[in-house]
Amino acid sequence: MSSRRVDEAADAAGLLTTATSKVGDEFGVPVRTLAGLFGLLPVAVTTLYHVAHNTPDGLPSGVPEFVALWYPFAIVGPATAAFLLATDAEATEERVGLTFLGGFGLIALASPNAWIPAVIGTTVGGSVVVWSRLSRLHRDGEWDALRGVAPTALLIGGAALSLAATAGVASTTLRPLGSGVALLALGMTPALTGWDRTSLFVGAGAGLLTLGFATSTPYVAGAVLLVGGGVVGAPLGLVVLAVGGGVAGLVSGLRNGRADLALGAALLLAAGVPATLLRAAGVLVAVALFATASRGETV
């Protein structure tokens, strides 16, 4: 793909951002909720595709070819989500970080060689958002909100480690380490969304179901985790914790009327281990949703 494709994708993302903001204003849908949907849908659809494509029956003829043609453009979804969040950001640093996240994500469309700068740019963008949030919390003395710093930092660390392994840097060491860090961060989602008894109960149930599925059909579960979740070399206990924590966060967001936080948790569950640019961009959009959560609206 050429730089012309990048320009076309950037124009499309810009038009999507403008049109989506207008539609949100018209129908009263918060920008953060729309951003969460734009980030979630392409990540969830591609994850489901990878799982379905690797089933014994596979997919109908022509579907893999169609997906291969359009898959590179899936990054436009998280990029648009980042641009939407940038329009809603209050701090200059957040706007810069979110613009980095969206803009560098689109750079990957230029050519296969643009993958590495795109990965670096998106990771730096997400890191800037979290750093800006941390600095503001420290300055304002909001110590209770600092509980979310550890999971967001782990999410960025898991993305950085996993992407480095995908790029060929100490893959045998960093890939399992990145999987473990990402799963641990996912398990800590309730620290970002809040929790109550019901959400923790549902999350524990989801974790137990995952444990039962993995122990009763280990080969099938292993394939699903590898293909669908990008999990490599992580212990089963971390997988159970990740599913339980992610589901608990999703339920908590829904019960509290916080669609933005629920979508962030769903995005983390759909992305799994962020070892590809699309998964990493999805995770970083979720990080941005959590990092700016004090301004979230209920729906």
C-alpha positions in Angstrom: 0.0 0.0 0.0 1.2 3.5 -0.7 1.1 6.8 1.1 -2.0 7.5 -1.0 -3.8 4.8 0.8 -2.8 6.3 4.1 -4.1 9.7 3.0 -7.4 8.1 1.9 -7.7 6.3 5.2 -6.9 9.4 7.2 -9.5 11.4 5.2 -12.0 8.6 5.9 -11.2 8.5 9.6 -11.6 12.3 9.7 -14.9 12.2 8.0 -16.0 9.4 10.3 -15.0 11.4 13.3 -16.8 14.5 12.2 -20.0 12.6 11.1 -20.0 10.5 14.3 -19.7 13.5 16.5 -22.6 15.1 14.7 -24.7 12.0 15.0 -23.9 11.6 18.7 -24.9 15.2 19.3 -28.1 14.7 17.3 -29.2 11.5 19.2 -27.6 12.3 22.5 -25.0 9.5 22.5 -21.9 10.4 24.4 -18.7 10.7 22.3 -16.9 8.3 24.6 -19.5 5.6 24.0 -19.2 6.1 20.3 -15.4 5.9 20.6 -15.8 2.6 22.5 -18.0 1.1 19.8 -15.6 2.1 17.0 -12.7 0.6 18.9 -14.6 -2.6 19.9 -16.4 -3.7 16.7 -13.4 -4.3 14.4 -11.4 -6.0 17.1 -14.3 -8.2 18.2 -15.2 -9.1 14.6 -11.6 -10.1 13.6 -11.2 -12.1 16.8 -14.4 -14.1 16.0 -13.2 -14.5 12.5 -9.9 -16.0 13.6 -11.7 -18.5 15.9 -14.2 -19.4 13.2 -11.6 -19.7 10.5 -9.7 -22.3 12.6 -12.7 -24.5 13.4 -12.7 -28.0 11.7 -15.5 -26.9 9.3 -13.8 -23.5 8.5 -15.6 -20.7 6.7 -17.5 -20.7 3.4 -15.4 -20.3 0.3 -14.5 -16.7 -0.5 -14.8 -15.4 3.1 -11.0 -15.7 3.9 -10.1 -13.9 0.7 -12.6 -11.1 1.4 -11.3 -10.7 5.0 -7.7 -10.7 3.7 -8.5 -7.8 1.4 -10.2 -5.7 4.0 -8.4 -6.7 7.2 -5.7 -4.0 7.0 -8.4 -1.3 7.1 -9.7 -2.6 10.4 -7.2 -0.3 12.1 -9.4 2.6 10.9 -11.9 1.7 13.7 -9.5 2.2 16.7 -7.9 5.2 14.9 -11.3 6.9 14.6 -12.0 6.0 18.3 -8.8 7.8 19.3 -9.6 10.8 17.2 -13.1 10.9 18.8 -11.6 10.8 22.3 -9.2 13.5 21.3 -12.1 15.8 20.5 -13.4 15.2 24.0 -10.1 15.5 25.9 -9.6 18.5 28.2 -5.8 18.3 28.7 -3.5 19.2 25.8 -1.2 16.2 26.6 -4.2 13.9 26.3 -5.2 15.3 22.9 -1.6 14.9 21.7 -1.4 11.3 22.9 -4.7 10.3 21.4 -3.8 12.0 18.1 -0.6 10.0 18.1 -2.5 6.8 18.8 -4.9 7.4 15.9 -2.5 8.9 13.4 0.3 6.4 13.8 -2.2 3.6 13.6 -3.1 4.7 10.1 0.6 4.8 9.1 0.6 1.0 9.1 -1.5 1.2 5.9 1.5 2.7 4.0 3.5 -0.6 3.6 4.5 -3.6 5.6 7.7 -1.7 6.6 5.6 1.0 8.3 4.5 -1.5 10.9 7.3 -0.8 13.4 6.9 3.0 13.5 3.1 2.6 13.7 3.6 0.3 16.7 6.0 2.7 18.4 3.8 5.7 17.7 0.6 4.1 19.0 2.3 2.8 22.2 3.9 6.2 22.9 0.5 7.9 22.3 -1.2 5.6 24.8 1.6 6.1 27.3 1.3 9.9 27.0 -2.4 9.7 27.8 -1.8 7.6 31.0 1.1 9.9 32.0 -1.0 13.0 31.6 -3.7 11.4 33.7 -1.3 10.3 36.4 0.2 13.8 36.6 -3.2 15.4 36.9 -4.3 13.0 39.7 -1.1 13.7 41.6 -1.4 17.4 41.2 -5.1 17.4 42.3 -4.5 15.0 45.1 -7.1 12.5 43.9 -5.4 9.6 45.6 -8.4 7.2 45.5 -8.3 7.3 41.7 -4.6 6.3 41.6 -5.7 2.6 42.0 -6.2 2.6 38.3 -2.6 3.4 37.5 -1.2 -0.1 38.0 -3.5 -1.9 35.6 -3.2 0.8 32.9 0.6 0.7 33.2 0.5 -3.1 33.0 -1.7 -2.9 29.9 0.8 -0.6 28.1 3.6 -2.8 29.3 1.9 -6.0 28.0 1.3 -4.3 24.7 5.0 -3.2 24.4 6.3 -6.6 25.4 4.0 -8.5 23.0 4.6 -6.2 20.1 8.4 -6.4 20.6 8.1 -10.2 20.6 6.1 -10.0 17.3 8.8 -7.8 15.8 11.4 -10.6 16.6 13.0 -9.2 19.7 13.7 -12.1 22.1 10.4 -13.7 21.1 10.8 -16.8 23.2 11.1 -14.7 26.3 9.0 -11.7 25.6 5.9 -13.4 24.1 5.1 -15.4 27.2 6.0 -12.5 29.5 3.8 -10.1 27.4 0.9 -12.6 27.6 1.3 -12.9 31.4 1.4 -9.1 31.9 -1.5 -8.5 29.6 -3.6 -11.2 31.3 -2.8 -9.9 34.8 -3.8 -6.4 33.8 -7.1 -7.7 32.3 -7.7 -9.5 35.6 -7.4 -6.1 37.4 -10.1 -4.5 35.3 -12.5 -4.0 38.3 -9.8 -1.6 39.7 -10.6 0.6 36.7 -14.4 0.2 36.4 -15.3 -0.3 40.1 -17.1 -3.3 41.4 -19.9 -4.6 43.6 -21.0 -8.1 44.8 -23.0 -8.8 41.7 -20.2 -7.9 39.3 -17.7 -9.9 41.2 -20.1 -12.9 41.5 -20.7 -12.9 37.7 -17.0 -12.5 37.1 -16.1 -15.4 39.3 -18.7 -17.5 37.5 -17.2 -16.6 34.2 -13.7 -17.6 35.5 -15.0 -20.9 36.8 -16.7 -21.7 33.4 -13.4 -20.9 31.7 -11.5 -23.2 34.1 -14.1 -26.0 33.4 -13.8 -25.5 29.7 -10.0 -25.5 29.7 -9.7 -28.6 31.9 -12.4 -30.6 30.1 -11.3 -29.8 26.5 -7.7 -28.7 26.9 -6.8 -28.9 23.2 -9.8 -27.0 22.0 -9.3 -24.4 24.8 -5.6 -24.1 23.9 -6.4 -23.5 20.3 -9.1 -20.9 21.1 -6.8 -19.0 23.5 -3.9 -19.0 21.0 -5.9 -18.1 17.8 -8.6 -16.0 19.4 -6.8 -14.5 22.4 -3.2 -14.5 21.3 -2.2 -16.2 24.5 1.2 -17.9 24.5 2.9 -19.6 27.4 0.7 -18.2 30.1 -0.5 -20.4 33.0 -4.2 -21.3 33.1 -4.7 -19.5 36.4 -3.9 -16.2 34.8 -6.3 -16.9 32.0 -9.1 -17.6 34.5 -8.2 -14.4 36.4 -8.3 -12.4 33.2 -11.7 -13.7 32.1 -13.1 -13.2 35.5 -11.8 -9.7 36.0 -12.7 -8.6 32.5 -16.3 -9.9 32.8 -16.6 -8.4 36.3 -15.5 -5.0 34.9 -18.0 -5.3 32.0 -20.9 -6.1 34.4 -19.9 -3.3 36.7 -19.9 -0.7 33.9 -23.3 -1.8 32.7 -24.8 -1.9 36.2 -23.5 1.7 36.9 -24.8 3.0 33.6 -21.2 3.6 32.4 -21.2 2.4 28.8 -17.8 3.8 28.2 -16.2 1.7 31.0 -18.2 -1.4 29.9 -17.0 -1.0 26.4 -13.5 -0.6 27.6 -13.7 -3.9 29.5 -15.3 -5.6 26.5 -12.5 -4.2 24.3 -9.9 -5.7 26.6 -11.7 -9.1 26.5 -12.0 -9.0 22.7 -8.4 -8.0 22.2 -6.8 -10.5 24.5 -3.0 -10.4 24.3 -2.1 -7.3 22.2 0.5 -9.0 20.0 -0.7 -7.4 16.7 -1.2 -3.7 15.9 -5.0 -4.0 15.7 -5.2 -5.7 19.1 -2.7 -3.3 20.6 -4.6 -0.3 19.2 -7.8 -1.7 20.7 -6.2 -2.1 24.1 -4.8 1.4 24.0 -8.2 2.8 23.2 -9.5 1.0 26.2 -6.7 2.4 28.3 -7.6 5.9 27.0 -11.3 5.3 28.0 -10.2 4.3 31.5 -7.6 7.0 31.9 -10.1 9.7 31.2 -13.0 8.0 33.0 -13.7 10.9 35.4 -15.4 12.7 32.6 -17.5 9.7 31.5 -21.2 10.1 31.0 -23.9 7.7 31.9 -26.3 6.5 29.3 
